[in-house]
Amino acid sequence: MRSLAPGIKLITSFSRDSWYRFFILLLTFVFYTTYHLSRKPISIVKSQLHRNCSNVVHPADLNITDNDTWCDWAPFGQNNYQNLFGVLDNCFLVAYAIGMFFSGIFGERLPLRYYLSSGMILSGIFTALFGLGFYWQIHSLWYYCLVQALNGLVQTTGWPAVVACVGNWFGKGKRGFIMGIWNSHTSVGNILGSLIAGAYVSSAWGLSFIVPGIIIAAAGVICFLFLVEKPEDVNCTQPQHHESVEQEPLLRNSSSNEEIFSTNTSTSTAVETVEDHTEAISFCGALRIPGVIEFSLCLLFAKLVSYTFLYWLPLYIANVAHFDPKKAGDLSTLFDVGGIVGGILAGLISDYSGGRATTCCAMLIIAAPMLFLFNKIGQNGLPTTIGMLLWCGALVNGPYALITTAVSADLGTHECLRGNSRALSTVTAIIDGTGSIGAAVGPLLAGLISPTGWNNVFYMLITADVLACLLLSRLVYKEVRGWCGHTTRLRGFKEI
């Protein structure tokens, strides 16, 4: 008998269920990558909207009336340009934070495929409209604020939908590690967004928005054509979210070595029977799930730090290290490279230790002095800058990634729900919506504080990190007591 080719052996070694799970993981990864890809250009373009015009060579046929602002894009050529940038960021982030609390409720009640694809197409339109302001010669702050606010609202369709979809397909086994890898879409999107925007920022910054807008709209069409919301829609087996609906302690992770793409049909079938006859959880009901409030408030401060870097890091590098807009944007991608590593490590460590809260807290504690060092010595040569960006990215984005993925999925399939997994989108929206309040406040505060000096911005970020750590202290205390033998050791969270 002839032996099969090695590649064919590899392909046939995976079951039909495994291929579908891999396909969904890859598809949702690409979808949310495009969400962040379309958010990043504004941080790159800021340094082009307001420049030091005295260092720019002006065309010979241009009649210059003001040597200091002739190359700036009105209305950002004023002395209060940093405040205006903060307002622009806040229009997106406040709309995003408000919309997120409602997005999860809609996501539980509407088909995820329609909800996600329509949100991506609309986001592409609004992203492109911002860039078209360059070609239409629009200099009204209200236009850009309105486009940003509308884009913030439609972008809330993304996170609850993709997390709910992944939660439908994957059980608890190695969830932190799987989602740590999967959550790198955030950093990959930021990196690609920076590179795409940087390619056009110096020549025609409108394309820095139009091209990402086209990409996310195209991904929305792919979503409509190919997304499968639940395993049963294609006759695949449902995943095992927890070992027993009635007997498992609250927020316990599976201690078995469940494989990434494996399922347990006997358990999941029983659980799914309950799900078919349950209604989506209410907002207040989701808040009563143990751990939701603590992690939501922690994410508020963790996301404040992460989004301040997202929106202000390229401008900080350009101002402090005196790089041009493209080089500053390219260098800022190293922060997201570190974020990829940090997210994977956070998931891996929390899976192994069984302590999601402790993992987050430890990384936040180390992040605070690292932010201080970055501000003090981060610009002492290119190697130092690269090293500090990688370290800060890993420590800042690690807890943020863990909470928004594995923690949200754990809480959304909590055993106290007695098999009702329809809370996943609502719980995810509550956690990320609360975090988005911090994401809105952080860039706004940076815009208000930065005129007084970048040192004060970093003191604000360090304070936020410390507060995020303190908010997890009760959960950390319970996890440590379990490890010391005072209570029964559980992998993951315990009943609180």
Secondary structure, DSSP 8 states (H G I E B T S, - for coil): -----HHHHHHHTS-HHHHHHHHHHHHHHHHHHHHHHHHTHHHHHHHHHS--GGGS---TT---S-TTTTTS-TTTTSTTHHHHHHHHHHHHHHHHHHHHHHHHHHHHHS-HHHHHHHHHHHHHHHHHHHHHHHHTT---HHHHHHHHHHHHHHHTTHHHHHHHHHHHH--STTHHHHHHHHTTHHHHHHHHHHHHHHHHTTT-TTHHHHHHHHHHHHHHHHHHHH----GGGGT-----SSS-TTTS-TTB---S---TT---HHHHHHHHHHHTT-----HHHHHTSTTHHHHHHHHHHHHHHHHHHHHHHHHHHHHHH---HHHHHHHHHHHHHHHHHHHHHHHHHHHHHS-HHHHHHHHHHHHHHHHHHHHHHTTSSHHHHHHHHHHHHHHHHHHHHHIIIIIHHHHHT-GGGTT-GGGHHHHHHHHHHHHHHHHHHHHHHHHHHGGG-HHHHHHHHHHHHHHHHHHTHHHHHHHHHHHTTSS---SB----
